[in-house]
Amino acid sequence: MGAGPDSRFGPPVAPGRGPGWAKLAEAVAVEVPPAEIETIYLFRPLKREGREWGTAVVTRRATEPGGRLRVYTARYMLIVRGKERGRFRV
């Protein structure tokens, strides 16, 4: 046994790819109009014990001139193994 990634779970998912990110993007689009999003920061999802957790930070500038910048944190949990496979929570 050596240190390193666990080969039983496959390679890590790149930020912004995979079913978890697609569902999170849909949920964010409901709350924040895509045209008003200034920046999106994606963090590599963590996989452990049949679950995947992901986080994104979204910035949105207010529509009025000189408006403040709002920062939103969006998180998800996706079950990738077991009986409840595919269950998603934002």
Backbone bond lengths (Angstrom), bond angles and torsions (degrees), N, CA, C in turn:
res aa  C-N    CA-C-N  psi(-1)  N-CA   C-N-CA  omega(-1)  CA-C   N-CA-C  phi
1 M - - - 1.444 - - 1.510 108.96 -
2 G 1.297 116.10 127.12 1.451 120.67 177.23 1.513 110.55 -122.37
3 A 1.280 114.75 167.18 1.463 119.48 176.20 1.523 108.45 -74.26
4 G 1.286 116.33 149.37 1.453 120.59 179.04 1.506 110.71 139.96
5 P 1.332 116.76 -178.43 1.458 120.10 -178.47 1.524 112.17 -64.64
6 D 1.308 116.12 149.29 1.462 122.22 179.45 1.524 108.18 -82.48
7 S 1.324 117.16 114.45 1.467 121.57 -175.71 1.523 113.02 -67.35
8 R 1.328 118.66 -14.73 1.469 120.98 179.57 1.523 112.16 -68.68
9 F 1.319 117.92 -23.70 1.456 121.00 -174.25 1.515 113.92 -104.90
10 G 1.300 118.87 3.45 1.450 121.94 178.21 1.516 111.48 77.58
11 P 1.344 116.45 179.05 1.455 119.78 -177.88 1.527 111.38 -70.83
12 P 1.336 117.68 155.26 1.456 119.33 178.25 1.524 111.03 -66.13
13 V 1.322 115.97 150.89 1.460 121.76 179.02 1.521 107.99 -81.56
14 A 1.318 116.96 134.96 1.461 120.89 178.30 1.527 109.12 -71.62
15 P 1.326 117.54 149.38 1.463 119.60 178.16 1.526 111.12 -57.62
16 G 1.306 116.33 136.14 1.458 121.53 177.75 1.514 115.38 84.89
17 R 1.330 118.22 4.86 1.461 121.35 179.86 1.512 109.92 -124.15
18 G 1.314 115.76 148.45 1.455 120.04 176.55 1.522 111.95 107.50
19 P 1.330 116.53 167.31 1.472 121.16 -175.61 1.522 113.48 -66.03
20 G 1.328 118.29 -31.61 1.465 120.35 179.13 1.512 111.79 -63.47
21 W 1.325 116.18 -44.01 1.463 120.07 -179.36 1.526 111.45 -67.30
22 A 1.320 117.98 -37.71 1.465 120.80 179.62 1.529 110.46 -62.58
23 K 1.327 116.60 -43.32 1.469 120.04 179.36 1.529 111.25 -68.65
24 L 1.328 117.08 -36.55 1.463 120.21 178.39 1.527 110.26 -66.26
25 A 1.329 117.20 -40.56 1.469 121.04 178.51 1.527 110.90 -61.13
26 E 1.325 117.47 -40.32 1.473 121.05 177.48 1.527 110.64 -63.17
27 A 1.325 117.28 -42.44 1.468 121.17 -179.41 1.530 111.16 -66.79
28 V 1.328 117.42 -38.55 1.469 120.59 178.55 1.524 110.10 -67.76
29 A 1.329 117.84 -40.31 1.470 121.61 -179.51 1.520 112.08 -61.83
30 V 1.330 118.09 -28.33 1.462 121.49 177.51 1.535 110.29 -69.37
31 E 1.339 116.59 -37.97 1.464 121.80 -176.38 1.532 113.57 -86.92
32 V 1.324 117.03 -36.76 1.465 122.29 -176.23 1.524 108.31 -124.66
33 P 1.340 118.53 119.60 1.464 119.51 178.03 1.532 110.45 -58.59
34 P 1.334 118.00 128.73 1.467 120.48 -177.22 1.526 114.18 -54.65
35 A 1.332 118.43 -31.86 1.467 121.33 -179.63 1.531 111.99 -67.19
36 E 1.327 117.69 -21.60 1.464 121.41 -178.06 1.529 113.24 -94.44
37 I 1.326 117.99 -3.21 1.459 121.09 179.99 1.524 108.93 -76.86
38 E 1.325 115.35 127.66 1.462 120.67 179.66 1.528 111.57 -92.55
39 T 1.333 117.02 -47.52 1.457 121.42 -177.44 1.524 109.99 -143.97
40 I 1.330 116.46 146.42 1.459 121.76 173.88 1.531 107.48 -127.87
41 Y 1.323 115.46 127.30 1.461 121.55 175.19 1.523 107.18 -111.03
42 L 1.328 116.76 125.16 1.463 121.83 179.51 1.520 109.32 -110.97
43 F 1.317 115.75 139.25 1.453 121.23 178.07 1.517 109.05 -114.44
44 R 1.312 115.93 144.41 1.463 121.35 -178.24 1.525 110.13 -56.70
45 P 1.338 117.49 131.15 1.465 120.08 179.46 1.526 111.68 -69.59
46 L 1.303 115.22 151.39 1.460 122.00 176.63 1.518 108.71 -103.00
47 K 1.322 117.45 134.20 1.462 121.90 176.76 1.511 108.27 -117.00
48 R 1.336 114.77 129.54 1.458 119.63 178.15 1.517 109.47 -159.44
49 E 1.311 116.20 135.59 1.456 123.56 176.09 1.538 113.08 50.34
50 G 1.319 116.13 44.01 1.457 120.68 175.68 1.517 115.37 77.73
51 R 1.319 117.23 12.53 1.469 121.38 178.82 1.521 109.58 -127.87
52 E 1.319 114.61 153.45 1.457 120.91 178.09 1.524 108.32 -126.02
53 W 1.332 116.52 130.09 1.462 121.44 178.02 1.515 108.02 -117.66
54 G 1.335 116.50 133.87 1.460 121.18 178.91 1.519 110.58 -133.84
55 T 1.340 115.46 153.90 1.464 121.96 -179.72 1.514 109.61 -136.54
56 A 1.329 115.54 139.58 1.461 122.30 173.72 1.523 107.84 -134.45
57 V 1.320 116.13 146.26 1.463 121.97 175.18 1.521 106.44 -116.74
58 V 1.335 116.21 127.90 1.458 122.54 -176.36 1.523 108.29 -119.17
59 T 1.347 116.74 133.07 1.468 120.02 175.42 1.519 109.13 -110.90
60 R 1.335 114.21 145.00 1.467 121.57 -176.79 1.521 108.22 -140.03
61 R 1.316 116.95 126.86 1.456 121.62 178.58 1.529 108.28 -90.71
62 A 1.341 116.75 136.42 1.470 121.10 178.92 1.529 108.80 -61.51
63 T 1.328 116.71 149.86 1.466 121.52 -174.86 1.524 113.53 -72.16
64 E 1.321 118.73 -28.21 1.469 120.09 -179.58 1.536 110.03 -74.91
65 P 1.342 117.83 151.36 1.472 120.78 -179.73 1.537 110.85 -58.86
66 G 1.312 116.14 138.06 1.456 120.57 -179.68 1.514 113.29 71.19
67 G 1.320 116.56 14.90 1.463 121.43 -178.35 1.512 111.80 -66.83
68 R 1.293 114.80 155.64 1.460 119.39 -178.02 1.528 111.79 -77.76
69 L 1.305 114.87 162.59 1.453 122.11 177.88 1.526 108.06 -93.25
70 R 1.315 116.89 126.52 1.467 121.27 177.79 1.518 108.71 -103.05
71 V 1.317 115.38 141.63 1.463 121.19 -178.66 1.521 108.46 -119.52
72 Y 1.318 116.78 128.07 1.461 123.09 179.65 1.525 108.50 -118.39
73 T 1.312 117.17 142.78 1.458 122.46 173.74 1.520 107.83 -112.18
74 A 1.307 116.35 125.73 1.469 121.39 179.12 1.526 107.81 -117.03
75 R 1.339 116.09 130.13 1.467 121.43 180.00 1.516 109.84 -128.27
76 Y 1.311 114.94 151.63 1.465 118.59 175.40 1.516 110.23 -140.15
77 M 1.332 114.31 160.29 1.458 122.77 172.78 1.520 106.01 -135.25
78 L 1.320 115.78 126.39 1.459 122.22 -178.92 1.522 108.23 -124.35
79 I 1.332 116.06 129.42 1.468 120.04 175.96 1.526 107.27 -85.47
80 V 1.338 115.72 120.78 1.462 120.41 -175.15 1.523 113.40 -106.81
81 R 1.345 116.99 -9.14 1.470 120.47 178.89 1.518 109.13 -140.20
82 G 1.329 115.47 156.57 1.452 120.65 174.29 1.516 114.03 97.06
83 K 1.335 115.68 -172.06 1.470 121.83 -176.42 1.522 112.72 -63.44
84 E 1.334 116.61 -35.19 1.473 120.67 -176.61 1.520 112.83 -92.09
85 R 1.312 117.56 19.70 1.459 122.61 -177.57 1.526 111.51 -49.44
86 G 1.332 116.03 132.66 1.462 121.41 179.29 1.513 113.75 96.52
87 R 1.340 117.50 -12.54 1.466 120.12 178.74 1.530 108.49 -65.91
88 F 1.322 116.46 138.49 1.462 122.22 -172.38 1.520 109.12 -132.82
89 R 1.320 115.90 140.43 1.467 120.34 176.54 1.522 108.76 -137.21
90 V 1.327 116.63 131.55 1.468 121.99 176.93 1.492 108.00 -100.18
